[in-house]
Amino acid sequence: MLSTVRGSAGLLRTCLSSSSASTARPCLSAASRWTPLVAQLRPYATDLWEKKSNTEMKDALSRTTSLFKTYKPVSPGIRHLKRPLNSHLYEGRPVRLLTMAKRKTGGRNSHGRITVRHRGGGHRQRIRTIDFVRDEPGVYDVVRIEYDPGRSAHIALVCSRNPEDTGTRKWKYILATDGMRAGDEVQSFRQGIPEGFIPGFDALAAEEGEQVDAEGQEGQQSTTKESSSHSLALGILRTMTLKPGNVLPLKLMPPGTVIHNIALKPQGPGILVRSAGSFGQVMSHEEAGRYTHVRLQSGEVRKVLSDCCATVGKVSNPLWKSINLGKAGRSRWLGWRPSVRGVAMNANDHPHGGGRGKSKSNKHPVSIWGWGTKGTRTRKPGPKGPKNSNKMVIRERPRGKEKRSN
């Protein structure tokens, strides 16, 4: 093998140094042996340099599953890194009109004192203005699903079909429901059911009014007709309106409906059940009452005014709780500073501090201010607590053994 290579090299030197025409022909025939190899290497190198991103290397490093994306541990920072697959998210920038600057305070108040610990630094962000009220009627088309650095759930950019709307009335950010994609339609019924939305519904409502006026004359027959027509109209209404992403009053939702973004005032914004993957559920409606029983994400069942509105469906990004950042630097990118353990502090800095070795002297786990942090109830509900603090709560959230058994 070595002699063959040396012979080929000597043959090339002879071809390059020789100037006679008699020796040129054998040189060309010898060099023609290298032509196929050069022809193979040349297009391969060209294709390699034309690639803008090395997708083969990315595919080799990433190990995708059906739900999460993991990586081969070529570095300590990605050994435990786990991200949910969200290929439907928009990769561009948000709409500038629907954002505002976020001024960071590092967890400090106007006096410069730290009131929220473990905050500071992080990447620059802009606040996305989310419409939690959604009182404008009409059909809105979902343009795209976006990532929001200010919350765990994803948001959806929607556009109004009304040609007269402009600015923030035409474009809005709303909380995206689980399974919402670009091209879906959402609608708000906070101001009532529009005329002509359901064929024959307005005429049926007028007939019900006439039956109520003549109730004293017809007796039980009118009551039976009224109940049957009312149930028929209500069934058609629920079929047309109970769709994920739509906003409805609680009184129009049947028991068992999964909801989120629940308001506590008839004209107020939604303030309950807004984090990623959370949902509430309509339990029951009080007969001839003002309230609807709603089960919250914590398991608490409470009364909410039936005129209050909520959004149908479950909040998007349910796999957010299973994210593993992989390294401490990613927490710093998100604006979270390190938290020091109490047993590692001095005695004047924490109730667990001081002493020799790792010990908190058989004390119950407490915070830096001395109140219990694991299992100790710090709020006194009922008559011993704040006035009317649990007036609307029917069943408190499960705790202790009751929570572990569920």
PABADO-807113 format. One record per residue: residue in three letters; x, y, z of N, C-alpha, C in turn. Coordinates in steps of 0.001 Angstrom, whole numbers, plus 500000, padded with zeros to 6 digits. Each point is the difference from the previous one (the first is absolute). Layout:
<sites>
ALAXYZXYZXYZ...
</sites>
This chain:
<sites>
MET500834498790500000499166501210500000500863501252500000LEU501072499985500865500886501155500104500764500210498699SER500440498908499384500731500131498740499114500546498893THR498706499645500042499071500508498989499820501504500120VAL499869500482501274499859501442500224501235500755499569ARG501206499446500354501244500668499597500136500025498481GLY499596498918499371500070499973498546499086501017499354SER498824500181500550499058500998499476500530501400500200ALA500604500264501166500552501333500254501158500295499062GLY500873499007499792501098500205499060499525500230498586LEU498937499304499625499433500182498668499451501407499810LEU499350500569501048499486501370499919501132501013499899ARG501099499790500800501141500915499913500619499967498610THR500076498818499431500545499883498655499139500728498977CYS498684499902500188499090500670499068500117501508500094LEU500159500528501237500069501440500184501332500567499549SER501100499238500170501330500522499653500339499809498529SER499395499049499378500339499710498600499341501007499073SER500729500411498936499448500950499039499906499427498597SER500431498795499804499976499416498663498623499514499659ALA499668500028498697498667499586499565499847498500500056SER501136499303499890499919498537500015499614499481501360THR500449500684501035499653499585501366498718500602500487ALA499380500933499245498770500661500470498816499066499933ARG499959499184498971498867499095499869499909498987501139PRO501123499303500378499877499115501151499679500725501290CYS500457501264500146499668500764501212498510500242500085LEU499374500377498879498565500256500024499230498735500311SER500450498905499475499299498748500272500151499600501456ALA501151500320500615500180499679501429499179500930500875ALA499958501302499598499220500944500799498514499743499902SER499605499370498898498576499708499848499505499021501066ARG500966499254500619499592499118501087499432500783501186TRP500482501252500244499552500824501139498725500768499672THR499618500093498734498833500791499613498702499526500651PRO499686498703500056498750499576500658499946500369501473LEU501177499902500702500013500343501419499743501482500219VAL500627500849499179499777501446500111498555500350499676ALA499432499317499013498604500265499630499035499621501117GLN500388498993500797499147499621501121500134500964501169LEU501211500476500276500220500885501147499452501394499760ARG500090500486498763499624501381499720498524500282500286PRO499034499205499513498597500304500330499677499781501471TYR500707499048500658499729499770501426500392501221500820ALA501173500576499700500435501190500727499084501178499709THR499553500112498752499093501100499653498691499899500751ASP499442498800500068498749499816500740500178500285501475LEU501158499646500541500227500216501423500052501486500330TRP500670500793499157500116501426500283498702500750499707GLU499158499445499137498751500678499695498965499867501109LYS500174499040500905499058499822501097500126501155500984LYS498894500629500304500008501115500940500054499521501443SER499364498872500310500018499450501348500241498506499915ASN500813499511500900500333498585499988498873499235500690THR499000499623499222498849499297500581500361498582500416GLU500987499404499334500381498642500373500579499963501407MET500785501019500356500554500051501349498906500235501041LYS499035500860499665498907500252500937499153498744500207ASP499751499278498922499225498774500125500743498948500808ALA501324499998499888500778499018500746500031500316501487LEU500011501314500337500054500398501403498652499919500683SER498921500184499285498671500021500602499377498621499945ARG499304499672501069499266498749500070498548500348500297THR499186500000498992498622500440500141499107498839500383THR499020500298500841498958499053500356498678500597499577SER498922499351500374498690500475499574499605501286500704LEU500499500244501213499588501174500761501142500974500272PHE501198499496500276501105500862500411501185499822499055LYS500842500996500013501243499968499243501159499948500981THR500814498962499895501188499865500829501225500000499102TYR501188500053500613501241500168499260501031498995500490LYS500909499656499103501135499173500404500906500836500903PRO500521499422501070500767500795500981501412500304499526VAL500123500818498960501328500417499550500556501118500876SER499168500573500864500463500995500967499140499863501251PRO500512500397501164499202499853501226498706500812499981GLY499983501106499249498818500858499998498804499426499281ILE500224499021499129498866499413499276499788498532500372ARG500702499514501006499828498605500400498577499750500483HIS499479500863500841498650499837500549498990500959499377LEU500387500699498945499093500954499374498829499263499340LYS498793500453500290498789499381499444499007501094499685ARG499583500055498749499078501038499548498801499356499316PRO498808500517500200498843499448499285500031500404498533LEU499490499141499162499960500273498568498827500920499696ASN500294501194499521498983500982499630500304500519498606SER499855499135499025500313500392498633499004500995499426HIS498854500182500663498984500906499476500226501438500431LEU501001500278500836500232501362500482500638500849498910TYR499583501257499953500561500971499057501394500398500468GLU500977500011499100501387500251500366500410501458499840GLY499107500860499542500355501397499799499736500853501221ARG500053501306499788499795500962501079498511500269500210PRO499612500495501176498586500313500236499583501275499285VAL498713500271500005499470501236499419500352501158500934ARG500736500961499482500494501098500834498848500802500606LEU498908500121499270498857500765500490499412499400501268LEU500123498688500165499386499304501136500998499699501100THR501115500703500018501000499793501043500350501329500653MET500648499911501140500480501180500715501303499638500695ALA500807501012500296501310499773500599499844499485501422LYS500881499083500366500016499456501362501198500574500734ARG499732500771501030501056500597500806500224499143501232LYS501174499421500111500273499077501097500460500751501245THR499582499479501145500344500615501282500891499123500858GLY500248498775499578500824499119500820499333499597501297GLY498673500043500057499291499625501213500002501058501078ARG500343501247499662500093501056501002498840500985499866ASN499579500553501131498897500962499991500547501407499803SER499130500993500206500405501392499772501034500481500999HIS500143499311501139501013500376500989501325499281499774GLY500063499126499002501229499287499728500164498719500777ARG498989499603500751500102498770500789499456498815499204ILE500630498854500177499573498792499288498710499487500630THR498942499992499235498722499467500466499678498654499355VAL500595499704498854499865498700499344501406499466499780ARG500329498914500684501359499478499932500228499202498718HIS501276499773499725500450499146498892499605500556498635ARG499934501295499855499704500613498708501152500898499584GLY500254500065498699501024500905499499500651499471498740GLY500485500914499172500663499615498764499014499460498985GLY500480499131499152499136499386499007500044500711498665HIS499459499348499015499957500532498647498988501142499913ARG500211500878499051499048501094499792498684499445499469GLN498889500534500509498680499519499631499070501185499742ARG498936499707499287498921500966499813498707499351500464ILE499166500781500666498747499490500545498975499914498880ARG499398498834499843498902499834499050498696500362500696THR499248500907499426498731500419500592498925498999499587ILE499506499250500982499020498947499765498603500542500301ASP499052499661499158498608500391500205499322498927500850PHE499845500284501291499329499079500905498502500284500117VAL499526501084499415498580500357500093499237499429498811ARG500466500319498798499416499502498747498503500312499932ASP499685501269500049498601500425499952499554500384498595GLU500919500026499008499597500331498639499369498779499332PRO498781500105499493499380498853499316500590499812498603GLY499563498945499345500456499728498640501013498873499953VAL500247499530498790500906498885499775501425500522499862TYR500931499337500678501423500316499904500727498764499465ASP500884500220499041500800498918499424501345499930500713VAL500417498787500332501302499781500629501072500051498918VAL500894500966500106501051500179498996501187499094500296ARG500426499947501268501150499176500360500034499830501519ILE500801499027500452500228499730501417501427500433500312GLU500166500765501082501306500560500333500418499627501417TYR501285500116500223500589499830501333499961501332500733ASP499660499955501280499952501206500820500981499828501153PRO501053500833500075500964499845501092499442500407501357GLY498860500676500023499445500471501261499036499040500662ARG499737498838499388499070499038500588500363498600499524SER499451499017500680500302498613499640499172499518498825ALA498825500565499782499131499569498909500400500692498703HIS499570499421498893500200500628498698498864500987499740ILE500234500911499069498999500998499644499693499876498510ALA498830500494499631499547499926498612499727501405499494LEU500476500297498807499709501265499331498743499814499165VAL498966500790500298498730499873499289499711501301499262CYS499241499880498918499663501128499141498497500032499799SER499406501187500128498556500158499842499624499985498521ARG498824499462499736499488499987498632499244501271499649ASN499744500841500983499279501242499739500926500976499274PRO499668500421498793500905500904499271500108501381500620GLU499067500367500863500049501318500619500958500065501177ASP500383498868500555500915499989501141501418500318499542THR500690500755500833501390500363499727500794499935501298GLY501309499913499873500875500060501164499787498829500947THR499889500338501281499858498974501024498616499367500019ARG499059500550499301498696499351499885500013498919498919LYS500923500130499067500098499005498931500961498876500375TRP501105500356500648501016499015500379500036499878501506LYS500029498769500498500013499757501441500842498770500294TYR500522499980501219500619498802500554499047499417501037ILE499742498698499903499174499306500986500761498765500467LEU499557499436501122500577498747500463499610498884499036ALA500973499237499574499738498897499081499522498784500775THR498940499376499510499520498767500600500800498814499466ASP499947498912500729500727498806499598499423499462498690GLY500856499847499007499573499520498700499658501089499001MET500048501264500413499697501095499074501137500158498999ARG499641500182498734500985500167498944499587501152499085ALA500920500427499159499723501064499042498898499555499044GLY499051500898499762498863499698499151498723499718500753ASP500080499824501331498785499780500789499219501297500154GLU498755499856500427499120501143500222499561500028501466VAL500012501188500587499531500197501368499019501162500008GLN499136500007501024498962501017500079499670500251501460SER499569501199500300499618500381501359498512500297500042PHE499318499398500987498566500214500205499748500700501332ARG500951500832500417499854500708501271498833500983499950GLN499750500617498869498906500960499875498696499355499545GLY499945498669499998498774499311499637500111499319498649ILE498957499247499663499956499299498725499542500982498918PRO500762500182498938499594500954498952498763499519499256GLU499258500945499455498793499660499256500352499275498709GLY499229498947499724500236499219498802501139499018500101PHE500614499862501184501110499057500147499518498560499850ILE498833499698500595499408498670499888498690500151499250PRO499785499312498888498753500139499244498794499587500837GLY499003500898500070498780499711500731500079500225501485PHE501201500381500518500125500169501455499259501242500486ASP500028501075499221499305501223500403498489499797500002ALA499487499300498986498563499745499966499584499104501154LEU500864499041500348499685499114501111499983500759501319ALA500916500950500161500009500805501215498753500868500089ALA499533500526498847498766500794500011498798499142500371GLU499957498766499517498903499107500357499998499690501488GLU501211499851500567500074499747501431499451501177500792GLY500281501225499528499452501167500690498488500046499939GLU499436499648498853498548499976499890499388498927500898GLN500679498859500136499490498953500860500051500413501456VAL501018500743500366500074500473501383498860500973500295ASP499629500849499021498898500938500221498665499279500152ALA499833498918499253498738499258500055500065498801500928GLU500940500007500943500171498852500886498791499789500905GLY499390501074500446498847499858500891498795499383499321GLN499882500105498703498840499469499293500193498531499627GLU501193499609499508500187498646499500500381499009501088GLY500609500449501080500288499115501117501195499119499735GLN499861498693500268501122499066499948500469499743498578GLN499103500028499007500408499735498623501001501034499509SER499772501256500318500937501044499598501350499821500675THR499976499567501260501257499769500711500801498880499354THR499314498936499578500683498885499338500587500429498666LYS499221500743499200500504500483498723501192500929500204GLU499906500838501001501081500956500251501280499282500380SER499899498984500863501197499286500429500633499238498839SER499180499360499149500547499256498867500662500918498979SER499359501116499683500598500938499047501252500641500562HIS499969500255501293501187500604500621501176499031499966SER499763498722500295501077499012499975500532499808498590LEU499112500026498998500430499872498607500877501174499588ALA499558501203500343500785501189499650501345500002500716LEU500006499567501257501250499972500760500970498977499431GLY499477498850499548500864498989499393500634500482498706ILE499189500671499147500547500543498753501047501071500297LEU499724500830501004500925501070500356501331499435500476ARG499953498961500845501241499419500498500799499343498875THR499316499382499057500693499372498883500743501037499149MET499413501170499838500590501022499145501086500818500703THR499951500067501321500892500916500720501075499309500817LEU499776498771500449500974499330500863501149499454499163LYS500941500862499660501182499635499241501224500556500707PRO501123499280499983501205500488500695500421501380499509GLY500233500889500943500399501365499686498874501004500053ASN498736499557500022498863500917500065499760500443501434VAL499476501216500152499685500568501307498491499981500179LEU499555499431501137498574499866500280499728500303501457PRO498795500459500330499611500066501418499865498597500581LEU500250499875501286499952498691500640498606499387499959LYS498966500827499970498642499476500014499644499276498706LEU500736500231498922499743499336498732500836498742499808MET500820499639500994500852498828499894499391498843500780PRO499928498817499422499472498843500733501006499505501030PRO499557499271501024500940499432500976500990499052499327GLY501238500085500434501064499193499417500841500722498979THR499645501219499634500765500749498996501361500400500566VAL501049499779499235501360500386500387500218501450499595ILE500434500820500941500124501441499760501319500513500579HIS500335501231499632501135500716500583499745501498499860ASN500917500824500520499877501464499946498640500439500558ILE499737499626501242498702500220500633499981501375500656ALA498945500750499748499816501328500610499186499861501276LEU500208500920500939499237500029501244499007501151500037LYS500013500841498972499024501077499861499391499915498605PRO498709500291499853499365499856498684500674500809498899GLN500534501172500322500656500826498997501512500059500172GLY500539499156500871501430500044500283500797499032499150PRO501313500100500057500853499101499220500112498637500670GLY500460499023499234500253498685500559501259500002500841ILE499900499498501224501134500047500921500352498630500572LEU499144499007499820500263498677500552500334499028498872VAL500877499030500309500343498887499107500561500556498682ARG501246500496500059500627500575498813501384499421499722SER500537499141500867501343499467499786499957498803499055ALA501168499589499533500099498975498963499436498673500483GLY499146499394499176499458498684500280498902499948501032SER499617501133500587498982499992501050498609500100499385PHE499002499594500780498612500067499550499086499904501209GLY498819500582499873498930499857500972498867499197499391GLN498968499796500788498879499197499525498711500493500645VAL498976500128499173498678500378500492499378498784500665MET499658500128501287499452498867500749498475499961499945SER499361501124500318498531500032500026499538501440500023HIS498721500181499714499350501304500067498937499954501098GLU499972501027500807498977500065501040498630500255499374GLU499009499257500445498649500177499482499439501332500481ALA499586500804499050499466501330500293500954500799500876GLY501306499810499755501003500705500788500873500877499135ARG500886500718500651500881500926499289501362499400499704TYR500290498825500569501369499509499981500122498682499241THR501231499777499518500402498751499363501167499431500776HIS499983498699500249501075499352500736501093499606499022VAL501218500479500260501141499779499107501117499347500794ARG500554498943499434501163499344500605501260500581499377LEU500917500511500857501222500616499528501108498963499871GLN501165500435499508501105499086499761500522499395501298SER499922500715501104500494499490501276499086498955500609GLY498796499829499462499024499095500586498936500704500817GLU500158501287500205499006500772500749498744500209499155VAL498855499860500637498718500254499352499421501260500616ARG499692500978499160499503501268500496498853500484499131LYS499259500941500546498874500590499284500467501226499226VAL499561500069498740500288501137499137498680500481499425LEU499843501298499860498777500547499426499758499411498608SER498753499604499746499682499365498721500149500944498819ASP499966501321500243500178500962498925501464500214499638CYS500929499464500802501420500130499686500352499107498818CYS501035500404499291500386499301498775501295499223500205ALA500179499004499161501219499188499980500232499526498571THR501201499522499743500372499497498678499924498484499999VAL499451499452498946499847498550499887501337499384499628GLY500349498904500663501216499275499662501033500038501102LYS501124499375499714501123499874500922501132500899499533VAL500760500546500926501094500898499637501084499208499276SER500640500632499043501004499344499160501278499703500775ASN500911499309499328501327499644500515499912499164501280PRO499298498863499980499871499198501227501288499318500425LEU501004499893499115501264499335500342501012500946500622TRP499555501195500360500942500985500526500614499558501321LYS499251499288500823500506499567501303501120498979499875SER500108499323498866500997498943499826501274500493499344ILE500139501310499830501213500549499391501171499857500966ASN501158499601499475501237499953500781500987500959499349LEU500393501046500718500859501028499419501408499506499730GLY500473499009500735501290499400499697501189500644500684LYS499982501304500201501123500664500652499504501275500673ALA500808500512500923499610501175500768499953501255499147GLY500782500008498912500036501200499158498662500301499356ARG499215498969499684498703500257499389499036500638500989SER500151499722501285499200500700501003500373501474500068ARG501278500292499836500431501402499997499480500724498773TRP499905499312498859499437500628498797498541500384500224LEU499296499214500813498600500277500271499792501023501117GLY501084500472500601499870501023501038499965499467501417TRP500356498734500204499995499424501339501425499934500539ARG500211500603501195501299499960500658500055498817500956PRO501189499601500428500118498817500878499322500218501347SER499502498925500573499392500023501335500888499221500959VAL500358500626501093500893499393500985499169499255501040ARG500434498804500381499303499225501021500110500664501363GLY498970499828500799500002500607501324501055499418500917VAL500273498683499893500988499379500884501415500441499647ALA500189500593498818501325500479499613500246501438500447MET498973500652500591500142501391500443500455500063501451ASN500266501224500428500306500246501403498718500084500818ALA500133499960501288498825499986500875499219501301499926ASN500681501104499708499296501282499936499325500224498658ASP500217499117499035499399500143498679498818499077499768HIS499911498916500744498918499039499770499781499176501268PRO498752499610500285499765499155501192500706498660499947HIS500343499505498804500711498729499898501509500178500025GLY500495501216500036501425500249499896500735499766501304GLY501330500009499881500846499823501170500198498544500369GLY500776499777501057500260498644500466501150499357499264ARG500365498814500483501088499248499372499407498895499145GLY500485499907498803499489498986499093498687500417499364LYS499382499038499336498735500253499318498854499598500913SER499413500978500661498897499698500902499168501247500190LYS498689499785500117499116501117500327499385499805501385SER500636499145500824499643499822501418498570499525500175ASN499572499051499165498667499396500111498868501021499940LYS500226501067499283498951501003499824499131499647498798HIS498777500490500035499130499834498842500503500885498861PRO499873499564498766500467500827498878499274501339499966VAL500753501068500017499423501341499982500702500821498941SER499412501124499679500597500923499042501014500887500706ILE500561500921499250500989500908500582499360500944501016TRP498662500157499896499288500869500937499391499231501172GLY500124498672499984499574499225501156498657499320499904TRP499270500139498880498714499318499906500159498690499241GLY499154499034500329500137498646499473499864499947498492THR500770499090499407500011499887498546499534498644499494LYS499994498973500803499633498659499536498874499444500874GLY498785500137499522498872499398500691499338500854501056THR500637501086500418499421500860501026499031500979499360ARG498773500044500506498997500913499453500231501389500594THR500214500957499130500256501370500435498774500894499878ARG498944499524499376498780500784499853498899499346500814LYS499285500796500752498921499491500833498665500277499320PRO499419499014499364498701500244499370498874499932501020GLY498842500423499545498837499904500872499871501167500953PRO499319499807501123499725501123500923501252500546500675LYS501065499167500138501211500491500661500899500796499054GLY499742499911498715500829500687499029499378501298499555PRO500387500464498812499409501238499472498500499860499799LYS499314501094500094498543499986499893499576499586498585ASN499075499045499947499467499476498737501092499461499084SER501070499438500583501105499531499176499640498726499247ASN499178499151500572499632498742499357498519499943499703LYS499393501136499767498556500022499796499613499272498714MET500826500072498966499675499396498720500573498595499829VAL500801499546500945500638498697499873499055498923500514ILE499712499028499149499144498875500390500842498865500561ARG501081499671499346500914498968500489501423500478499794GLU500802500002501067501371500469499897500837498998499224ARG501135500469499569500895499126499241500519498889500907PRO500262498824499439500478498886500830501400500260500526ARG500238499547501216501303500153500641500379498684500667GLY501289499799500151500502498868500772499587498662499398LYS499416499123500852499638498661499570498939500043498908GLU499101500960500100498955500120498990500605500318498640LYS501038500804499971500646500346498735500800498834499460ARG500683499258500866500807498871499548499150498851499484SER498766499885500519499144498902499569499417500232498612ASN499921501284499562499425500275498681500970499643498888
</sites>
